[in-house]
Amino acid sequence: MSNTIPLLEPDPYTVALEEVAALDTQIARLSAVRAKRVTEAQRHLHRQAPVDTSTAGPRWSTARVERIELLTELALLTRRTEHRTAVLVDTSTALVDRLPATLAAVAAGAVSWEHAEVIAKHADGLQGEALSLYDTRLAVLATEVNPKQLEKKARHEVELAQPTTAVERAEKAAGTRRIYIDPAADGMACLTLFAPAPEIHAIADRAVRLAAGLKTSGDPRSMGHLKVDVLTDLLLNGEPSIPGATHGIRGRVHIMVPAMTVLGVGEEAAILRGYGPIDPATAAQLTADATSWRRILTDPITGRILATDPRDYRPTAQMIDHARLVHPECVFPGCTVPAEQADMDHTEDHAYGGGTIPENLAPLSAGHHRVKHHTRWQFVQNGDDTLTATSPAGHVYVIRPEGRMKPAPRQLIKAAAAAASAATTTEEDNLDNCPF
């Protein structure tokens, strides 16, 4: 008689975790392959030597045309923002051309793409032996820490490699400071302030101190809510202290509210410019507090905004408003720059006979306006408020209007027609009964 020990079944939780780790390894290996393909695409485009296609103004170098065409093409094909695409391209070329140890670690699945982005970003400016030592050292460190921890180690390694350039690099980085907005769900949004670390930490410290003071005085809100509320109040109601800054400026928002919704009859959502649909209560509050109103006529059948014919050479304020209402954002595929901050472009170049009419005007951000004129991107207005964009590689994208209201419901149109017909009949009957 023999005793048998039953085999224990593997813990499904442990198995799932190990499968996730194995998939991450595969993703890293594919990322290394992708880096090589991105670099190959860049080299193929370089051999095409695309040139500036503009007809006037300062001309772009071939290198600049190449980069913009590659970024815009890849961004749309991969559904990335142009910023994230630039990170992909720069990381890929850095790995293939300058960071062989890191590329090998990614290809082996030992280092993630997120780690590689950190290493490539901080390698900018390193040369020769300093670059080689940095690459070797960071490729090892990346297997031991997460990307956030690696960020600190990368900065430390760069400081050791070239301490004399710290000020120059800080000044260069400060030149990239910016603010951007990301919409979120349920009427919320994120405001990101990308600025030098000392200022950011000082802002956070002030928020904490102000919130703590309110909390000590008995305010029932949580510290998290208080920090948000005090900063919001300060930004909206405080006056700037920078010399030369204009005082008294207040925030402004644009809302498109259907008349029936305002009257409490319709149910179509109001549209907050640059965000999208907002809840009725917020729309009601904003419209109640509005300092000015503007009436916009739309076609009840198609929902298109109606406009008058232009007579002046330059776009009139009415035509510019029309274009911005139809397209609240830059019409370059994937761009989210608000129309108010964009240039008003003649889709068909005025120099080639394009008219200054609503059907030939559309907002393009300053950067994408230059892309349109300096690269092989082509845009065509289709006559129904949509545009067709064709990339240098021949990919076609349709840009649809976001500012168009929904057509009136058919039953509403029929009811209005019936009411008008009844009114006409009553008027004719009255005329028949008239003794004069």
Secondary structure by P-SEA (a helix, b strand, c coil): cbbbbbbbcccaaaaaaaaaaaaaaaaaaaaaaaaaaaaaaaaaaaaacccccccccccccaaaaaaaaaaaaaaaaacccaaaaaaaaaaaaaaacccaaaaaaaaaccccaaaaaaaaaaccccccaaaaaaaaaaaaaaacccaaaaaaaaaaaaaaacccaaaaaaaaaaaacbbbbbbbcccbbbbbbbccaaaaaaaaaaaaaaaaaaaaacccccaaaaaaaaaaaaaacccccccccccbbbbbbbbbbccccccccccbbbbccccccccaaaaaaaaaaccbbbbbbcccccccccccccccccccaaaaaaaaaaccccccccccccccccccccccccccccccccccbbbbcaaaaaaaacccbbbbbccccbbbbbcccbbbbbbbbccccccccaaaaaaaaaaaaaaaaaaaaaaaaccc
